[in-house]
């Protein structure tokens, strides 16, 4: 394959499909790259298991999703990749490099590239450059971080304004119906469960949360019709019967919530919902709770 995307070995208390990697997989396949996703938590892999798993695969590029709590594990994982196949291109992305920028090259030895912010636009461009030798200057690849002559270089992030232009996550790779009964938040009413995101960004300045830093301060919205189509795909093709909406601000616009509920009812799907990231109490209305 061209690229293996990895959700790293970690000691999390829940097991959910890695949505971010699913979106990246779809963006890469749109450009005709071959891609696979490895969820180390779902596969119950420790470092020895990761070594055994990747040693059986043939891939040219590996990309790690990193939260700061996973830094030590990714550092060890990159070392393993280098020992098995030193010519592999190693890329990291996610919340940690988005927040720390070029410091990630000091955090993890053996990196080739990193991305800050959303990677659906930048990662396919980078792979066109390094795997197809297309004449794409590194300085034009949004969000890319790299080292050149010992100096860290970083390009400006670009946010996708129209989220409807993004393909749905590669659910045929993620296979939400194969996940164990251990979703984010730990509680559920029906099963199987799938996470879904309907917005990106957050305008609030909460000091305990990095969402605004990672996803931007502007709240960007998918259309409700686009959301319902993805839910119908998950409902019909994968038997999903509960949706976990992982937005940071799903209830920010009350009229949008009402539109969603109305169209979800008209769809004929029978499902339950949960909001593992929570909702802001000051955005709730009586009409929302009773719809």
LINRA-V154775 format. One record per residue. N is the residue number from 0. RES is the residue in one letter. SS is DSSP state (H for helix, E for strand, - for the rest). BURIAL is # if it has 24 or more other C-alpha atoms within 12 Angstrom, else .. Layout:
# LINRA-V154775
N_RES_SS_BURIAL ; N_RES_SS_BURIAL
This chain:
# LINRA-V154775
0_X_-_. ; 1_X_-_# ; 2_X_E_# ; 3_X_E_# ; 4_X_E_# ; 5_X_E_# ; 6_X_E_# ; 7_X_-_# ; 8_X_-_# ; 9_X_-_# ; 10_X_-_. ; 11_X_-_. ; 12_X_-_. ; 13_X_-_. ; 14_X_-_# ; 15_X_-_# ; 16_X_-_# ; 17_X_-_# ; 18_X_H_# ; 19_X_H_# ; 20_X_H_# ; 21_X_H_# ; 22_X_H_# ; 23_X_H_# ; 24_X_H_# ; 25_X_H_# ; 26_X_H_# ; 27_X_H_# ; 28_X_H_# ; 29_X_H_. ; 30_X_-_. ; 31_X_-_. ; 32_X_-_# ; 33_X_-_# ; 34_X_E_# ; 35_X_E_# ; 36_X_E_# ; 37_X_E_# ; 38_X_E_# ; 39_X_-_# ; 40_X_-_# ; 41_X_-_# ; 42_X_-_# ; 43_X_-_. ; 44_X_-_# ; 45_X_-_. ; 46_X_H_# ; 47_X_H_. ; 48_X_H_. ; 49_X_H_# ; 50_X_H_# ; 51_X_H_. ; 52_X_H_# ; 53_X_H_# ; 54_X_H_. ; 55_X_-_. ; 56_X_-_. ; 57_X_-_. ; 58_X_-_# ; 59_X_-_# ; 60_X_E_# ; 61_X_E_# ; 62_X_E_# ; 63_X_E_# ; 64_X_E_# ; 65_X_-_# ; 66_X_-_# ; 67_X_H_# ; 68_X_H_. ; 69_X_H_# ; 70_X_H_# ; 71_X_H_. ; 72_X_H_# ; 73_X_H_# ; 74_X_H_# ; 75_X_H_# ; 76_X_H_# ; 77_X_H_# ; 78_X_H_. ; 79_X_H_# ; 80_X_H_# ; 81_X_H_# ; 82_X_H_. ; 83_X_H_. ; 84_X_-_. ; 85_X_-_. ; 86_X_-_. ; 87_X_-_# ; 88_X_E_# ; 89_X_E_# ; 90_X_E_# ; 91_X_E_# ; 92_X_E_# ; 93_X_-_# ; 94_X_H_# ; 95_X_H_# ; 96_X_H_# ; 97_X_H_# ; 98_X_H_# ; 99_X_H_# ; 100_X_H_# ; 101_X_H_# ; 102_X_H_# ; 103_X_H_# ; 104_X_H_# ; 105_X_H_. ; 106_X_H_# ; 107_X_-_# ; 108_X_-_# ; 109_X_-_# ; 110_X_-_# ; 111_X_-_# ; 112_X_E_# ; 113_X_E_# ; 114_X_E_# ; 115_X_-_# ; 116_X_-_# ; 117_X_-_# ; 118_X_-_# ; 119_X_-_# ; 120_X_-_# ; 121_X_H_# ; 122_X_H_# ; 123_X_H_# ; 124_X_H_# ; 125_X_H_# ; 126_X_H_# ; 127_X_H_# ; 128_X_H_. ; 129_X_H_# ; 130_X_H_# ; 131_X_H_. ; 132_X_-_. ; 133_X_-_. ; 134_X_-_. ; 135_X_-_. ; 136_X_-_. ; 137_X_H_# ; 138_X_H_. ; 139_X_H_. ; 140_X_-_# ; 141_X_-_# ; 142_X_-_# ; 143_X_E_# ; 144_X_E_# ; 145_X_E_# ; 146_X_E_# ; 147_X_E_. ; 148_X_-_. ; 149_X_-_. ; 150_X_E_. ; 151_X_E_. ; 152_X_E_# ; 153_X_E_# ; 154_X_-_# ; 155_X_-_. ; 156_X_-_# ; 157_X_-_. ; 158_X_-_# ; 159_X_-_# ; 160_X_-_. ; 161_X_-_. ; 162_X_H_# ; 163_X_H_. ; 164_X_H_. ; 165_X_-_# ; 166_X_-_# ; 167_X_-_# ; 168_X_-_# ; 169_X_-_# ; 170_X_H_# ; 171_X_H_. ; 172_X_H_# ; 173_X_H_# ; 174_X_-_# ; 175_X_H_# ; 176_X_H_# ; 177_X_H_# ; 178_X_-_# ; 179_X_-_. ; 180_X_-_# ; 181_X_-_# ; 182_X_-_# ; 183_X_-_# ; 184_X_-_. ; 185_X_-_. ; 186_X_-_. ; 187_X_-_# ; 188_X_-_. ; 189_X_-_. ; 190_X_-_# ; 191_X_-_# ; 192_X_E_# ; 193_X_E_# ; 194_X_E_# ; 195_X_E_# ; 196_X_-_# ; 197_X_-_# ; 198_X_E_# ; 199_X_E_# ; 200_X_-_# ; 201_X_-_# ; 202_X_-_. ; 203_X_-_. ; 204_X_-_. ; 205_X_-_. ; 206_X_-_. ; 207_X_-_. ; 208_X_-_. ; 209_X_-_# ; 210_X_H_# ; 211_X_H_# ; 212_X_H_# ; 213_X_H_# ; 214_X_H_# ; 215_X_-_# ; 216_X_-_. ; 217_X_-_. ; 218_X_-_# ; 219_X_E_# ; 220_X_E_# ; 221_X_-_# ; 222_X_-_# ; 223_X_H_# ; 224_X_H_. ; 225_X_H_# ; 226_X_H_# ; 227_X_H_# ; 228_X_H_# ; 229_X_H_# ; 230_X_H_# ; 231_X_H_# ; 232_X_H_# ; 233_X_H_# ; 234_X_H_# ; 235_X_H_. ; 236_X_H_. ; 237_X_H_# ; 238_X_-_# ; 239_X_-_# ; 240_X_-_# ; 241_X_E_# ; 242_X_E_# ; 243_X_E_# ; 244_X_E_# ; 245_X_-_# ; 246_X_-_# ; 247_X_-_# ; 248_X_-_# ; 249_X_-_# ; 250_X_-_# ; 251_X_-_# ; 252_X_-_. ; 253_X_H_. ; 254_X_H_. ; 255_X_H_# ; 256_X_H_# ; 257_X_H_# ; 258_X_H_. ; 259_X_H_# ; 260_X_H_# ; 261_X_H_. ; 262_X_H_. ; 263_X_H_# ; 264_X_H_. ; 265_X_H_. ; 266_X_-_. ; 267_X_-_. ; 268_X_-_# ; 269_X_-_. ; 270_X_-_# ; 271_X_E_# ; 272_X_E_# ; 273_X_E_# ; 274_X_-_# ; 275_X_-_# ; 276_X_-_. ; 277_X_-_. ; 278_X_-_. ; 279_X_-_. ; 280_X_H_. ; 281_X_H_. ; 282_X_H_. ; 283_X_-_. ; 284_X_-_. ; 285_X_H_. ; 286_X_H_. ; 287_X_H_. ; 288_X_H_. ; 289_X_H_. ; 290_X_-_.
